[in-house]
Amino acid sequence: MLPDVGYEEEVAGMGSSLAGVFEVFHRVLATRLREAATAAPAALPAIVAAVCDSCGRSEHTYLHAQQLLSELGRGQDGADGSRNPPGTSHQGP
């Protein structure tokens, strides 16, 4: 079955036509983002193009990608270095 774990590369090779299957889309997106994090600079344009192509297929995929990238951009402890979950505020001294 296509969404089975471990088949992300085969699915990604089929192009962005499978972006409508959310679970498959999410796994392929996560795989591409992991690749981008460790890729050589010369490989980044192709990875970015593949991510943009699959994310632009629907409002759902675009919104999910934006949310995921936003969370990744905050880092583990949040953009301000706090350990507050998103949507909460610090109530310290």
Chimera marker file (.cmm) of the C-alpha trace (Angstrom):
<marker_set name="trace">
<marker id="1" x="0.000" y="0.000" z="0.000" r="1" g="1" b="0" radius="0.5"/>
<marker id="2" x="1.406" y="3.396" z="-0.950" r="1" g="1" b="0" radius="0.5"/>
<marker id="3" x="1.116" y="5.155" z="2.390" r="1" g="1" b="0" radius="0.5"/>
<marker id="4" x="3.081" y="2.395" z="4.145" r="1" g="1" b="0" radius="0.5"/>
<marker id="5" x="6.108" y="3.651" z="6.010" r="1" g="1" b="0" radius="0.5"/>
<marker id="6" x="9.277" y="3.188" z="4.020" r="1" g="1" b="0" radius="0.5"/>
<marker id="7" x="7.831" y="3.894" z="0.572" r="1" g="1" b="0" radius="0.5"/>
<marker id="8" x="8.211" y="7.679" z="0.672" r="1" g="1" b="0" radius="0.5"/>
<marker id="9" x="10.867" y="7.711" z="-2.058" r="1" g="1" b="0" radius="0.5"/>
<marker id="10" x="8.743" y="5.644" z="-4.430" r="1" g="1" b="0" radius="0.5"/>
<marker id="11" x="5.720" y="7.832" z="-3.756" r="1" g="1" b="0" radius="0.5"/>
<marker id="12" x="7.745" y="11.015" z="-4.163" r="1" g="1" b="0" radius="0.5"/>
<marker id="13" x="8.970" y="9.680" z="-7.489" r="1" g="1" b="0" radius="0.5"/>
<marker id="14" x="5.372" y="9.529" z="-8.692" r="1" g="1" b="0" radius="0.5"/>
<marker id="15" x="5.156" y="13.301" z="-8.446" r="1" g="1" b="0" radius="0.5"/>
<marker id="16" x="2.745" y="15.576" z="-6.686" r="1" g="1" b="0" radius="0.5"/>
<marker id="17" x="-0.368" y="13.849" z="-8.052" r="1" g="1" b="0" radius="0.5"/>
<marker id="18" x="-0.629" y="11.944" z="-4.768" r="1" g="1" b="0" radius="0.5"/>
<marker id="19" x="-0.774" y="15.135" z="-2.698" r="1" g="1" b="0" radius="0.5"/>
<marker id="20" x="-4.524" y="14.589" z="-2.340" r="1" g="1" b="0" radius="0.5"/>
<marker id="21" x="-3.875" y="11.636" z="-0.025" r="1" g="1" b="0" radius="0.5"/>
<marker id="22" x="-3.028" y="13.566" z="3.121" r="1" g="1" b="0" radius="0.5"/>
<marker id="23" x="-1.092" y="10.887" z="4.974" r="1" g="1" b="0" radius="0.5"/>
<marker id="24" x="1.055" y="10.270" z="1.910" r="1" g="1" b="0" radius="0.5"/>
<marker id="25" x="1.527" y="14.006" z="1.415" r="1" g="1" b="0" radius="0.5"/>
<marker id="26" x="2.628" y="14.497" z="5.014" r="1" g="1" b="0" radius="0.5"/>
<marker id="27" x="5.183" y="11.683" z="4.891" r="1" g="1" b="0" radius="0.5"/>
<marker id="28" x="6.627" y="12.866" z="1.583" r="1" g="1" b="0" radius="0.5"/>
<marker id="29" x="6.802" y="16.450" z="2.871" r="1" g="1" b="0" radius="0.5"/>
<marker id="30" x="8.548" y="15.348" z="6.061" r="1" g="1" b="0" radius="0.5"/>
<marker id="31" x="11.018" y="13.291" z="4.020" r="1" g="1" b="0" radius="0.5"/>
<marker id="32" x="11.784" y="16.244" z="1.743" r="1" g="1" b="0" radius="0.5"/>
<marker id="33" x="12.277" y="18.589" z="4.706" r="1" g="1" b="0" radius="0.5"/>
<marker id="34" x="14.683" y="16.131" z="6.327" r="1" g="1" b="0" radius="0.5"/>
<marker id="35" x="16.568" y="15.938" z="3.020" r="1" g="1" b="0" radius="0.5"/>
<marker id="36" x="16.724" y="19.740" z="2.836" r="1" g="1" b="0" radius="0.5"/>
<marker id="37" x="18.152" y="19.956" z="6.335" r="1" g="1" b="0" radius="0.5"/>
<marker id="38" x="21.158" y="17.830" z="5.396" r="1" g="1" b="0" radius="0.5"/>
<marker id="39" x="21.478" y="18.491" z="1.661" r="1" g="1" b="0" radius="0.5"/>
<marker id="40" x="24.386" y="20.115" z="-0.080" r="1" g="1" b="0" radius="0.5"/>
<marker id="41" x="23.604" y="23.670" z="-1.198" r="1" g="1" b="0" radius="0.5"/>
<marker id="42" x="23.583" y="22.581" z="-4.847" r="1" g="1" b="0" radius="0.5"/>
<marker id="43" x="20.779" y="20.090" z="-4.147" r="1" g="1" b="0" radius="0.5"/>
<marker id="44" x="18.460" y="22.571" z="-2.413" r="1" g="1" b="0" radius="0.5"/>
<marker id="45" x="16.834" y="24.124" z="-5.528" r="1" g="1" b="0" radius="0.5"/>
<marker id="46" x="15.510" y="20.736" z="-6.669" r="1" g="1" b="0" radius="0.5"/>
<marker id="47" x="14.210" y="19.881" z="-3.189" r="1" g="1" b="0" radius="0.5"/>
<marker id="48" x="12.556" y="23.286" z="-2.818" r="1" g="1" b="0" radius="0.5"/>
<marker id="49" x="10.938" y="22.929" z="-6.241" r="1" g="1" b="0" radius="0.5"/>
<marker id="50" x="9.543" y="19.504" z="-5.323" r="1" g="1" b="0" radius="0.5"/>
<marker id="51" x="8.177" y="20.809" z="-2.014" r="1" g="1" b="0" radius="0.5"/>
<marker id="52" x="6.600" y="23.851" z="-3.676" r="1" g="1" b="0" radius="0.5"/>
<marker id="53" x="5.024" y="21.714" z="-6.381" r="1" g="1" b="0" radius="0.5"/>
<marker id="54" x="3.384" y="19.308" z="-3.952" r="1" g="1" b="0" radius="0.5"/>
<marker id="55" x="2.349" y="22.006" z="-1.449" r="1" g="1" b="0" radius="0.5"/>
<marker id="56" x="0.673" y="24.140" z="-4.071" r="1" g="1" b="0" radius="0.5"/>
<marker id="57" x="-1.812" y="21.488" z="-5.173" r="1" g="1" b="0" radius="0.5"/>
<marker id="58" x="-4.584" y="22.465" z="-2.767" r="1" g="1" b="0" radius="0.5"/>
<marker id="59" x="-5.419" y="24.818" z="0.055" r="1" g="1" b="0" radius="0.5"/>
<marker id="60" x="-5.110" y="21.919" z="2.494" r="1" g="1" b="0" radius="0.5"/>
<marker id="61" x="-1.590" y="20.951" z="1.486" r="1" g="1" b="0" radius="0.5"/>
<marker id="62" x="-0.484" y="24.595" z="1.407" r="1" g="1" b="0" radius="0.5"/>
<marker id="63" x="-1.894" y="25.328" z="4.865" r="1" g="1" b="0" radius="0.5"/>
<marker id="64" x="-0.425" y="22.145" z="6.348" r="1" g="1" b="0" radius="0.5"/>
<marker id="65" x="3.008" y="22.949" z="4.917" r="1" g="1" b="0" radius="0.5"/>
<marker id="66" x="2.830" y="26.507" z="6.276" r="1" g="1" b="0" radius="0.5"/>
<marker id="67" x="1.904" y="25.238" z="9.732" r="1" g="1" b="0" radius="0.5"/>
<marker id="68" x="4.644" y="22.619" z="9.706" r="1" g="1" b="0" radius="0.5"/>
<marker id="69" x="7.281" y="25.104" z="8.564" r="1" g="1" b="0" radius="0.5"/>
<marker id="70" x="6.119" y="27.588" z="11.177" r="1" g="1" b="0" radius="0.5"/>
<marker id="71" x="6.493" y="25.009" z="13.933" r="1" g="1" b="0" radius="0.5"/>
<marker id="72" x="9.918" y="23.981" z="12.645" r="1" g="1" b="0" radius="0.5"/>
<marker id="73" x="10.954" y="27.622" z="12.528" r="1" g="1" b="0" radius="0.5"/>
<marker id="74" x="10.184" y="28.040" z="16.192" r="1" g="1" b="0" radius="0.5"/>
<marker id="75" x="12.607" y="25.325" z="17.115" r="1" g="1" b="0" radius="0.5"/>
<marker id="76" x="12.256" y="23.005" z="20.055" r="1" g="1" b="0" radius="0.5"/>
<marker id="77" x="11.990" y="25.768" z="22.643" r="1" g="1" b="0" radius="0.5"/>
<marker id="78" x="10.077" y="28.350" z="20.632" r="1" g="1" b="0" radius="0.5"/>
<marker id="79" x="11.360" y="31.354" z="18.712" r="1" g="1" b="0" radius="0.5"/>
<marker id="80" x="11.856" y="33.385" z="21.872" r="1" g="1" b="0" radius="0.5"/>
<marker id="81" x="13.792" y="30.621" z="23.633" r="1" g="1" b="0" radius="0.5"/>
<marker id="82" x="10.919" y="29.886" z="25.996" r="1" g="1" b="0" radius="0.5"/>
<marker id="83" x="9.450" y="26.471" z="26.608" r="1" g="1" b="0" radius="0.5"/>
<marker id="84" x="5.887" y="27.764" z="26.306" r="1" g="1" b="0" radius="0.5"/>
<marker id="85" x="3.652" y="25.819" z="23.943" r="1" g="1" b="0" radius="0.5"/>
<marker id="86" x="2.399" y="27.765" z="20.911" r="1" g="1" b="0" radius="0.5"/>
<marker id="87" x="-0.550" y="29.967" z="21.785" r="1" g="1" b="0" radius="0.5"/>
<marker id="88" x="0.447" y="30.434" z="25.436" r="1" g="1" b="0" radius="0.5"/>
<marker id="89" x="2.242" y="33.312" z="27.053" r="1" g="1" b="0" radius="0.5"/>
<marker id="90" x="4.890" y="33.518" z="29.732" r="1" g="1" b="0" radius="0.5"/>
<marker id="91" x="3.543" y="34.661" z="33.110" r="1" g="1" b="0" radius="0.5"/>
<marker id="92" x="6.872" y="34.997" z="34.925" r="1" g="1" b="0" radius="0.5"/>
<marker id="93" x="8.313" y="37.802" z="37.094" r="1" g="1" b="0" radius="0.5"/>
<link id1="1" id2="2" r="1" g="1" b="0" radius="0.2"/>
<link id1="2" id2="3" r="1" g="1" b="0" radius="0.2"/>
<link id1="3" id2="4" r="1" g="1" b="0" radius="0.2"/>
<link id1="4" id2="5" r="1" g="1" b="0" radius="0.2"/>
<link id1="5" id2="6" r="1" g="1" b="0" radius="0.2"/>
<link id1="6" id2="7" r="1" g="1" b="0" radius="0.2"/>
<link id1="7" id2="8" r="1" g="1" b="0" radius="0.2"/>
<link id1="8" id2="9" r="1" g="1" b="0" radius="0.2"/>
<link id1="9" id2="10" r="1" g="1" b="0" radius="0.2"/>
<link id1="10" id2="11" r="1" g="1" b="0" radius="0.2"/>
<link id1="11" id2="12" r="1" g="1" b="0" radius="0.2"/>
<link id1="12" id2="13" r="1" g="1" b="0" radius="0.2"/>
<link id1="13" id2="14" r="1" g="1" b="0" radius="0.2"/>
<link id1="14" id2="15" r="1" g="1" b="0" radius="0.2"/>
<link id1="15" id2="16" r="1" g="1" b="0" radius="0.2"/>
<link id1="16" id2="17" r="1" g="1" b="0" radius="0.2"/>
<link id1="17" id2="18" r="1" g="1" b="0" radius="0.2"/>
<link id1="18" id2="19" r="1" g="1" b="0" radius="0.2"/>
<link id1="19" id2="20" r="1" g="1" b="0" radius="0.2"/>
<link id1="20" id2="21" r="1" g="1" b="0" radius="0.2"/>
<link id1="21" id2="22" r="1" g="1" b="0" radius="0.2"/>
<link id1="22" id2="23" r="1" g="1" b="0" radius="0.2"/>
<link id1="23" id2="24" r="1" g="1" b="0" radius="0.2"/>
<link id1="24" id2="25" r="1" g="1" b="0" radius="0.2"/>
<link id1="25" id2="26" r="1" g="1" b="0" radius="0.2"/>
<link id1="26" id2="27" r="1" g="1" b="0" radius="0.2"/>
<link id1="27" id2="28" r="1" g="1" b="0" radius="0.2"/>
<link id1="28" id2="29" r="1" g="1" b="0" radius="0.2"/>
<link id1="29" id2="30" r="1" g="1" b="0" radius="0.2"/>
<link id1="30" id2="31" r="1" g="1" b="0" radius="0.2"/>
<link id1="31" id2="32" r="1" g="1" b="0" radius="0.2"/>
<link id1="32" id2="33" r="1" g="1" b="0" radius="0.2"/>
<link id1="33" id2="34" r="1" g="1" b="0" radius="0.2"/>
<link id1="34" id2="35" r="1" g="1" b="0" radius="0.2"/>
<link id1="35" id2="36" r="1" g="1" b="0" radius="0.2"/>
<link id1="36" id2="37" r="1" g="1" b="0" radius="0.2"/>
<link id1="37" id2="38" r="1" g="1" b="0" radius="0.2"/>
<link id1="38" id2="39" r="1" g="1" b="0" radius="0.2"/>
<link id1="39" id2="40" r="1" g="1" b="0" radius="0.2"/>
<link id1="40" id2="41" r="1" g="1" b="0" radius="0.2"/>
<link id1="41" id2="42" r="1" g="1" b="0" radius="0.2"/>
<link id1="42" id2="43" r="1" g="1" b="0" radius="0.2"/>
<link id1="43" id2="44" r="1" g="1" b="0" radius="0.2"/>
<link id1="44" id2="45" r="1" g="1" b="0" radius="0.2"/>
<link id1="45" id2="46" r="1" g="1" b="0" radius="0.2"/>
<link id1="46" id2="47" r="1" g="1" b="0" radius="0.2"/>
<link id1="47" id2="48" r="1" g="1" b="0" radius="0.2"/>
<link id1="48" id2="49" r="1" g="1" b="0" radius="0.2"/>
<link id1="49" id2="50" r="1" g="1" b="0" radius="0.2"/>
<link id1="50" id2="51" r="1" g="1" b="0" radius="0.2"/>
<link id1="51" id2="52" r="1" g="1" b="0" radius="0.2"/>
<link id1="52" id2="53" r="1" g="1" b="0" radius="0.2"/>
<link id1="53" id2="54" r="1" g="1" b="0" radius="0.2"/>
<link id1="54" id2="55" r="1" g="1" b="0" radius="0.2"/>
<link id1="55" id2="56" r="1" g="1" b="0" radius="0.2"/>
<link id1="56" id2="57" r="1" g="1" b="0" radius="0.2"/>
<link id1="57" id2="58" r="1" g="1" b="0" radius="0.2"/>
<link id1="58" id2="59" r="1" g="1" b="0" radius="0.2"/>
<link id1="59" id2="60" r="1" g="1" b="0" radius="0.2"/>
<link id1="60" id2="61" r="1" g="1" b="0" radius="0.2"/>
<link id1="61" id2="62" r="1" g="1" b="0" radius="0.2"/>
<link id1="62" id2="63" r="1" g="1" b="0" radius="0.2"/>
<link id1="63" id2="64" r="1" g="1" b="0" radius="0.2"/>
<link id1="64" id2="65" r="1" g="1" b="0" radius="0.2"/>
<link id1="65" id2="66" r="1" g="1" b="0" radius="0.2"/>
<link id1="66" id2="67" r="1" g="1" b="0" radius="0.2"/>
<link id1="67" id2="68" r="1" g="1" b="0" radius="0.2"/>
<link id1="68" id2="69" r="1" g="1" b="0" radius="0.2"/>
<link id1="69" id2="70" r="1" g="1" b="0" radius="0.2"/>
<link id1="70" id2="71" r="1" g="1" b="0" radius="0.2"/>
<link id1="71" id2="72" r="1" g="1" b="0" radius="0.2"/>
<link id1="72" id2="73" r="1" g="1" b="0" radius="0.2"/>
<link id1="73" id2="74" r="1" g="1" b="0" radius="0.2"/>
<link id1="74" id2="75" r="1" g="1" b="0" radius="0.2"/>
<link id1="75" id2="76" r="1" g="1" b="0" radius="0.2"/>
<link id1="76" id2="77" r="1" g="1" b="0" radius="0.2"/>
<link id1="77" id2="78" r="1" g="1" b="0" radius="0.2"/>
<link id1="78" id2="79" r="1" g="1" b="0" radius="0.2"/>
<link id1="79" id2="80" r="1" g="1" b="0" radius="0.2"/>
<link id1="80" id2="81" r="1" g="1" b="0" radius="0.2"/>
<link id1="81" id2="82" r="1" g="1" b="0" radius="0.2"/>
<link id1="82" id2="83" r="1" g="1" b="0" radius="0.2"/>
<link id1="83" id2="84" r="1" g="1" b="0" radius="0.2"/>
<link id1="84" id2="85" r="1" g="1" b="0" radius="0.2"/>
<link id1="85" id2="86" r="1" g="1" b="0" radius="0.2"/>
<link id1="86" id2="87" r="1" g="1" b="0" radius="0.2"/>
<link id1="87" id2="88" r="1" g="1" b="0" radius="0.2"/>
<link id1="88" id2="89" r="1" g="1" b="0" radius="0.2"/>
<link id1="89" id2="90" r="1" g="1" b="0" radius="0.2"/>
<link id1="90" id2="91" r="1" g="1" b="0" radius="0.2"/>
<link id1="91" id2="92" r="1" g="1" b="0" radius="0.2"/>
<link id1="92" id2="93" r="1" g="1" b="0" radius="0.2"/>
</marker_set>
